[in-house]
Amino acid sequence: MLEIFFTALLIFVAVLIGWFSVYAVYKLYSGQR
């Protein structure tokens, strides 16, 4: 049960970091124009 929790937490953190990096790059790109 604990392994499932840690796996879900790891996937959530990975998705959060990926979304944040895409959002930061998008804001930086749109701010230059």
C-alpha angles and dihedrals in degrees: 000000000000092000091057090051093050092045091052090046091050092050091047092051092046092051091046093051092045092050092046093050092049090047092049092049090047093051091046092049094046091046093058095059 
